[in-house]
Amino acid sequence: MKLCFATNNLHKLEEIQVLLGTHFELVTLKDIECNEDIPEPYDTIAENSKGKAEYVWDNFGINCFADDTGLEVDALNGDPGVKSARYAGPQRDAGENIDLLLQNLAGQTDPAARFITVITLVIDGQYRQFEGSVEGKIIFEKRGANGFGYDPVFVPEGYDRTFAEMTLAEKSALSHRARAFAKLVAFLKAPENS
């Protein structure tokens, strides 16, 4: 079965292809000649994930899946949440996003936070969603050079290092995205879907 992963991130594509094995041929947005910046106008991570998958299905008629991720901070009533990538503005600058997050958290005593990823799969017009999350806390100094986004200030529960201080393999073993992808892969590899 051919599946479009609604991304142009080749690293993400390679990771999921390894997990899925040879039963599925994965293609990117570029492969299907989708050159548009797919809009993310919704108020929730789940809706944005579904919106991206729906866009691909409606416009290109190919079975696909799309993911969306956000960081929710309790002391900020769940912000930045669905606006995580554009928290400090449309330029999507990770450093500016972190600076604004820490500025907004100044004086707060509850650093509890979580990353959430929602993947929406569309097969023959039928939709399914898979969610993965990881609890943790925000620290007030950037640590580590790996990862991306808010990784330098997020310490997962049970650890004393940020995601940015972990290797890709360490992060992948416990991340929100890995957990959501594991559910997707399990569903796709079920005998009735292979």
C-alpha positions, 0 to 999 in steps of 0.5 A: 500500500502506498501512503503519503506522510504529510511532511517533507522531513526526510528524517521523519520519513526514514524513521517511520519507513523502518518501523513499517517495513516493506508492506508500505511504500511511503511518499512525501508531500514533494513526491505527490507534488503538493507544494502548498504550505498546508494551513493549520487554522484550528484551535486544537492539535488534533484538529490541525493534524486532521486538517492536514491529512484531510487536505492531502486526501481531498486534493490528491486522493492518496491514503495518508497520515499527518502529525501535529505536536504541541507543548502544553504548560499548566501554569500558562493554561495549556499554552503555547499548545496548538500555537507552539511552532508560532508562539513568538510569531510567524517566523517559527523561530525556536529560540524566540519561542523559548525566550517568550515561554520563559518570560511568560513563566517568570514568577510561576512556581509550577513548571509542569508541562507535556508534549502531545503529538496527534497523528491522523491517518486517512485510508480510503476516506476513513479517519483514525487518530493516534495520540502520544504524550510525555509528561515533564517540566520546564526548566529556566535555562537552556541545556543541550545541543540536540533536538529542536523546538523546546527540547533545551528546556523540557525535562521528561518525567523521571529524568534529569536531562532535557530532551536536547541533552539526550541522544536521538535514540534516547529521546525516541525511546520515550518521546510523544512522537514515538509513542503516537507513531508506535500506535500508528505502526501497530494499527497499520501492521495489524493483519487486517490492514497489511 
